[in-house]
Amino acid sequence: MKKNVLIVGAGGVAHVTAHKCAQNNDVLGDICIASRRQHKCDAIVESIKRKNNLKDKSKKLYSRQIDAFDIPAMVKLIKETNSQIVINLGIAYINMSVLEACIQAGVAYMDTAIHEAPDKVCEDPPWYGNYEWKRKDRCKEKGITAVLGAGFDPGVVNAYCAVAVKHHFDKIDTIDIMDVNAGNHGKYFATNFDPEINLREFTKVWTWIDRKWVEEKVHKVKKVYDFPVVGKQPVYLTGHDELHSLSKYIDANSIRFWMGFGDHYINVFNVLTNVGMTSPDPVKLADGREVIPLKVLKAVLPDPLSLAPNYTGKTCIGNLVKGTKDGKEKEIFIYNVCDHAECYKEVESQAICYTAGVPPVAAAMLIANGKWDANTMVNVEELDPDPFIEILDRIGLPTEIKDTQPVAEKV
């Protein structure tokens, strides 16, 4: 049984994951939170203590400072903390450094987002093939468990695809993954994750249609879907991490990702993009200094965790799956609804960070008890979804399944 967790990163998602690890530290053991800015780790520790979320008081909860790009330092930290499971929740640029450290240290690795190179945006698909999957053979040779994309999307939505395959369909035609935030944070403009990574997503759209990669323009394809609980919401076809593994491991004709945006968000985003503020390319100032507009924009936008106290409303994330079962057409929506105010009450966070931060804890528990201790590199859809969904139901992210197939009228 693996235990003792090292959380790398101290942002909004790490905040939630640390709280949830603390609530389940009877299974996970000691918890260390490490980041470049140790004071941010300490703030998470204080939040956990303030909410009395440390289940087993005999287990350690502490922080360390680390430069996650420094692989020898990461290996040293893993060994010093006696961590057997590393949950990487730092900026996506550090993924390969942390993964390499885990391989060298011989411990389990997990992340919630695909690796990105700072100087490359929306590379040719499949993105996992550019970095992570190149290390799969080494993980297998050393018996290293590496679970990729174990957040919500990617993560839980990948498990929803596996649930559809295992329990509901003989053949799948289309999967539409839809993520909508029907909430209000009271700010003029904000992103719910790290602004730099969040806005880099909206450079081009790679989507999987008719078993091939298709490129579309950002925010070009729109539809309105009537979601459970939150009602009719506009969603836009968007490129996203999970498509790059699902296209390989799930037998479906088309797999698309849709993100919800209101008119105000689209208008502000378009203005910022048109004046160059979302660009990741450096520009030179009059005094000769170089700056990256997107990093400047990140500096002036609200910290995602700071949105939590005043956030109202709910999120709904799910998979609309269409196919056949026993020769008959079938359509279901597998989803979760999460409440911003309830998340703040429990862990002093908002629902976007909550939905991303809870799943890696469920995955860590499954690695700890051996059910997901794969001894190789895997994406979530390759694993048995049932124990994952069961733990999520228990620790704060219940799954609902709705039959959405229209009933034929009698003639």
N, C-alpha and C positions, 0 to 999 in steps of 0.2 A: 504493500500500500504506500503510495507516494503522499508526502505531506510537506508542509511549509511552502508558502507562496511568496514570490517576489513580484510585486507590481511595479512595472517600469512606466513612469509617467505620472503626472499629478494634475491633469486637466479634469474636465467635467465628467468624462466617462470613467476615468480612474477613481474619481471621488465615489461614484456609485459602486463600482466593483469592490473597492476597499470596504465600504459599509457592508456589502452583502457577504464578502469573505469573512468579515468579523462576526456577522450573524450566524455563520456556518463554520466557525473556526474549530468546532469539536471534530469536524471532518478534515478541515484543511490545515490545521495546526497554526504555527507562527506566521505572522504577516509582516512583511517589510515593504514599505513604499519608497521608491527611489526615483529621483529626478535631478536635473541640473540645479533646480531651485529647491533646496531642502525645506525652506519656509513654507512652500506650497504643500509639501508632503506633511509637514507638521500641522498645517491647518486642517488637512483631512483627518489626521489622527485626533485632533481636538473635536472635530465634528462628530466622529464616531463615539467619542467619550461623552459628548454633550447629549447625544441621542441614546446613550446607554445601549449601543448596538454590539458590544463585545460579549458574545455568548459565554465563552469559557474564559474567565478572568485569569486563569493560570497560564494561558498562552500569550506569547509576546506580540505586541503591536508597536512598531517603531519605524523610523525613517533613516534614509541614508542619502548622501549626495553622490551623483554619478553622471559621467558623460557617456551616454549610451553608444556613441560612435567609437569609443575606446574599448576595443574588444578584450584586450588583456585585463583591463579594469573591471569589465563586466564579468569575466570569468572569475576573477578574484572575489567580487561581491557575491556571486552565486555560491561560491564555496564557503565564504565567511559566514553567510546567513544560513547555510545548510538548506537552501531552497531546492526543492525537487520539481517545482512547477513554476515557470516564469510566464506571467501574463503581460505581454507587451502592449501598452496603451499610450505610448508616446506618439509623436508625429510620425507619419508614414515613411519619412526619410530614413528612420533608424532600423527598420525591420530586418534588413539583411545583417546588420551588425549584431543585433540582439540574437537573431537566429544562429549566427555563427558562434556566438559565445555559448549558447545552449548546447550546440553540437559538441563543442570542445569540452564543455563541463559535464556532458552526459546527462542533461536534465530535459524535462518536457517543456515545449515551447507552445505559445498560443498568441494569436493576435486577433484584431477585429477589423482590419482594413488591409488592402493590398499594398505592397511596397511601391513607393514612388521615388524616382530620381529627381532631385531638385531642378535639374536642367532639362527635363523631358516631361511633356504634358500630353496625356492621352495617347500613349504609344500604340503601335499596331497590336491588335489582339491576337491570341489571348494573353492578357497582361501577366497572368501567373506564369506563363511559359517564358517570360523575359527574365524572371528573377527566382521566385520561390521554387518552382518545379525543377529548376536546374540543380537544386540541392536535395532532391528527393532520394536519389540513390545513396547519398552519404547518410541521410537519416536512417534509411533501411539497413545499411551496412552496420551502423552503430546502435541500432535498436532505439533510436530517438523518436519519441512521439512529438509530432508537430501538427497541431490542429490550426488550420488557416481559416481566417474569417469567421470567428466565433462570436460575433456581436449579434445584432438583429438582422440588419441587411447590409452586408452579408452575415449569415449565421442562421438565425431562426427561420428566415424565409427559405434557406437551403434545406433545412430540416422539414419544412412544410412540403417542399417538393418531394422529399423522400417519403413522407407520410402519404402523399397522394399516390406515389408509385406502389408503396407497400400495402396500402389498405383500400384504396378507392378506385383505381383505374387499371384496366388491362392495357390500354393504349392512350397516350396523352397527345393531344394536338397542340394546344397552346397553354402557356403559363404567363399570366400578366401579374407581375409583382407590383403592388401599389402602396405607396407610403404617403400619408397625408397628415398634416398637423393642423387640426382645427382649433388652434389655441391663439391666445393673445398675450404677448409679453410686455406691451406698453411702450416699446421703444420704436423710434422712427424706422430703423432698419437694423437687423441683426441676423447672424447665422447661428444655427443651433449646435454646430460643431466648430472646431478650429476654423476660422474664416479662410485661412490660406489654403488648407486642404479642401474645404467645402467648395470654395469658388473655382478652384482648379478643375473640379468635375464638369463645369459648364463651359468647356472649350469646344468639344465636339461630342457627338452622340454615336457610340458604337452599340448596335443592337443585333440580336440574333433572330433572323426571320427566314423561314423556309430553309433551315439548316445551313445558313451562311451568314457571315458578318455583313451588315449593311450600315453605311454611315449616313446620318441625318444631321440637319442643322439644329443647334440648341434652341429649345422652346418653340420649335416649329410645329410639332404634332401634338395636338391637345384633344382631350375628351373630358366629359363630365361623368363621374361615376357616383351612384347612390350607395354610400358606405353605411354599414351598420352603425348605429348610435350617432355618428357625426353628420349623416345625411349627404346630400349632393355636394361634391367638391370637384373643382377643376384639377386635372393632373396632366403632366407633360411627359412625353417620351424622353427618357434620359439614359445616358450610359451609366453603368454601375458595376462595381466589383464582381458581384455574384454571377453575372452573366458569363464571365470568363471561365468559370469552372463548371457551372450548370450546363453550358453548351457541350461540354465533354462528358459529363457523368450522368445526365438525365436525358432519356430518350424522348424528346419532344420536337415537334416541327418548328415551333417558334417560342422563344422566351424573351419577354420584354420587361423593362423596368420603367415605372411611371412615378414621378414625384409631384406632390401637390404644391402649387404656388398660387398666391393671390395676385390680383392685378397690381396692387401697390408694390409687392416684392419685384415683380417682373419689370415694372416701370423704373424703379430705382436701380435694379441690376443693369438694365439696358443703358441707363445714363452713365453709370460707373464704367461699364464696358466701353461705351462709345468714346469716353474721354480718356480711356487708357488705364484706369485705376485698378482693373482686375488683371492686368498684364503681369506675368511672372518674369518678364525680361527686364534687365537693368536699364535705367536711364541716367544720364549725367546731368547734375545740377549745375547752376551757374558758377559755383565755387569749385567745380571739378569733382566733387564727391559723386559716387554712384549709389543709387537707391533702387530697390525693386518696388514698383507701385503697389503690388499686391501685399507686400509686407507692411508698407505704410498704411494701407487700408485696414489690414489686420490690427495694427496698433491703435487705430482710432475707433474701431468697432467694439461693442460691449463684449466682455468675457462671457462665453455661453453660460457658465455657472452662475453669473451675476443676474441672469434673467429669472432664476428660479423663484425667488420670494413672491413675485407679482404675476407669475404665469397662471393663466386660467385656461380652461378648455381641455380637450382630449386629443390624443393621437389615435390613428387607426392604420395598422400596417398588415397587409395580408396578400395572399396569392389567389387569384382567380384562375382556376384550373378547368380546362375543357378537354373532354376526351370521350372514351367509351368504356363501359363495364358490362360484361355479359352480353355483348352485342348491342347495347343500347347507349344512346348519347347521354352524357352526364356532365354536369357543371356544378362546381362547389367553390365557395370562398372560405379559405382557412385564414384566420386572422386573430389579432390581439387589439384590444382597446386599452389605452393607458391614460390616466388622469394626472395632469400637471400638479394640481394642488395636493393630491394624495401622495405623490412622489416627494414633494417638498416636506410634507408632514413626517414622512418616514425617514428620509435620508438627506434632507436639505438639498434637493436637486429638482430639475425639471424632467418631464417625461421623455424628451429626446435622449438625454444622457442616460436616463433610467433604462430605456429599452435597449440601449447599446451596452450598458454596463452590467446588467444582471446576467445575460446569457453566458459570458465567459466564466462566471462563477459556477453555473450549472455544469459547464464543460469541464472545469477544473475538478469538481466533485466526482465526475464520471472518470476522469483520468486517475484521481485518487483511489477510487474503488475498483479500478481495473477495467470497467466496461468500455471506456473510450481510450484505454492505454494501448494505442495501435502499434507502437514500436516502429512507426514509419511516418511519413508526411501524408496527411489526408486533408481533404476539404470536408466540411460538415455533412454534405449530402452523401458521402461515402459511408457514413457511420449509421448505426441503428438509431432512428429518431425517437423511438418510444421512451427510453429512459430520460432523454433530454427534455422532451415535452412534459413528462411527469414531474421532473424537478422544477421546471419553469412554472408549471401550474401551482406548485407548492410554495415557491419563493417570490411570487409577485407578478408573473407574466402569464396568466391563464390563456389557453388557446380555445377559440370557438370555431366551429365548422358549420357553415350555412349552405343548405342546398339552394342553388340559385337557378336551377334548370326551370324554364318556364313550363307551366302545366298546359298541355294541349286542350283547347276548348272542345267540348262535346258537340257534335253536329246534330 
